Amino acid sequence: MTQAPPASGLSAATLDALLSTRGKDLPPPRIGDPRKSADLISFMSGFPDPASLPAQQVAEATARAMEKDGRWALQYGATMGYTGLVDALLDKLGRHQGIRAGRENVLITAGGSQAVALTLDLLVDPGDTVLMEEPTWMGFVYALNNLGAKSVGVPVDEHGTDLEALERELKRLTAEGVRPKLIYVIPNFQNPSGVSTTLARRKRIVELAHEYGTLILEDDAYYDLRYEGEWLPPIYTLDEVGQTFYLGTFSKIMGAGMRLGWLVAPPAIIGKLATLKIDGGTNVFGSHVAAEWVPRHLDDHIAKLREIYRRRRDLMLASLARHMPEGTTWTTPEGGFFIWVTFPEGVDTVKMLPQARERGVEFLPGRTCYAQDRGHRFLRLSYSFAEDEQIDDGIRIVGEIARGELLETGRA
Ligand SMILES: Cc1ncc(COP(=O)(O)O)c(C=O)c1O
């Protein structure tokens, strides 16, 4: 029989006296739960397609890893990451991304999220300024808020980061005596807009970072999931000075439950991050398993994923064309997981979400992807998680709710 836990004796006053400034200020947790989303038609999160997760292959890789090296896989690990996985990753980065790096350039992290958090921890004090695309990945917005950092938004257009805005903001900040700590960009199939930054713009971002003496944090979580268009080199490979840090993840190309990602940066930076990272090594067990799985299966698995996500994107684009109210526009991503929808003035996607949930559908209101209270007429649709057969029904319901909103505001 389970017993009720003892009542906490910790009073609010005691807790308040003990919490850090940052701890006092925290909003409620915002962690998504894929199991709950599975009960709905979920276009909300960047969860990988459940049916494609390579459970059987990972079971076999686990058995091999245990037979080969079980006593080390179940031990604490090297702070920089298990060298077997680092080597498999370096091979992948060389072949796919064109990134030539050595072990000393790599830190294995608990997903790309930890690479972001550690980088911010290293560079950003409360009150410091960071440049980021707007809209951007909500995880980055949360991380900045948690740190008490200031963000300056740079819009994204159909060719990626708006460089005129970036340069204008860099100039303005410099005139005010502020040096932004970094420029955070997602150049491929940006989360949430789905757009990619052109090669010319990537080159210019590097020049601007050099000119203004700041760093670039390049988040390439979706690099491998391009299913059309030209492959573009990561910004990291265009930066000969070494002011770009490159982060990626196995979440979207192996399994998010592995909680394995990476940061590639100059050795001096990797060393400092390793000092901040006091966790006894990232998921040592999972790293041994991934080191078995990646060389045998990664390339084939990525090829399979591209087919699945391209199909889902096409289904969703066709459904949007069928069901969205007039005046609605959306992006056409060449890869990744996301479509960004712009509704006519008057639609508030924050208000739409509870109605959608009531009808068994969820999406991400655009507001979540901005640091300030903006973005209410946008929403992000992820086509990675819902099944093929659910997409049209889900989009029809979103369209009906948007139409209802427009009627209410007298704009339909
Ligand atoms: C742009 C971007 N960066 C980083 C991440 C981090 O993911 P993870 O911590 O699972 O590697 C995500 C996940 O959705 C993402 O969309």
The ligand as an SDF file (V2000), in Angstrom:
LIG
                    3D

 16 16  0  0  0  0  0  0  0  0999 V2000
   16.3040   24.8310  -31.8560 C   0  0  0  0  0  0  0  0  0  0  0  0
   16.4860   23.8150  -30.8020 C   0  0  0  0  0  0  0  0  0  0  0  0
   17.6230   23.8080  -30.1130 N   0  0  0  0  0  0  0  0  0  0  0  0
   17.8520   22.9210  -29.1560 C   0  0  0  0  0  0  0  0  0  0  0  0
   16.9230   21.9810  -28.8110 C   0  0  0  0  0  0  0  0  0  0  0  0
   17.2980   21.0780  -27.7000 C   0  0  0  0  0  0  0  0  0  0  0  0
   16.8880   19.8160  -27.7230 O   0  0  0  0  0  0  0  0  0  0  0  0
   17.5780   18.7010  -26.8750 P   0  0  0  0  0  0  0  0  0  0  0  0
   17.9270   19.2540  -25.5260 O   0  0  0  0  0  0  0  0  0  0  0  0
   16.5630   17.6250  -26.8170 O   0  0  0  0  0  0  0  0  0  0  0  0
   18.7890   18.2970  -27.6200 O   0  0  0  0  0  0  0  0  0  0  0  0
   15.6900   21.9550  -29.4810 C   0  0  0  0  0  0  0  0  0  0  0  0
   14.6310   21.0130  -29.1160 C   0  0  0  0  0  0  0  0  0  0  0  0
   13.4980   21.0960  -29.4460 O   0  0  0  0  0  0  0  0  0  0  0  0
   15.4760   22.9040  -30.5080 C   0  0  0  0  0  0  0  0  0  0  0  0
   14.3350   22.9430  -31.2040 O   0  0  0  0  0  0  0  0  0  0  0  0
  1  2  1  0
  2  3  1  0
  2 15  2  0
  3  4  2  0
  4  5  1  0
  5  6  1  0
  5 12  2  0
  6  7  1  0
  7  8  1  0
  8  9  2  0
  8 10  1  0
  8 11  1  0
 12 13  1  0
 12 15  1  0
 13 14  2  0
 15 16  1  0
M  END
$$$$
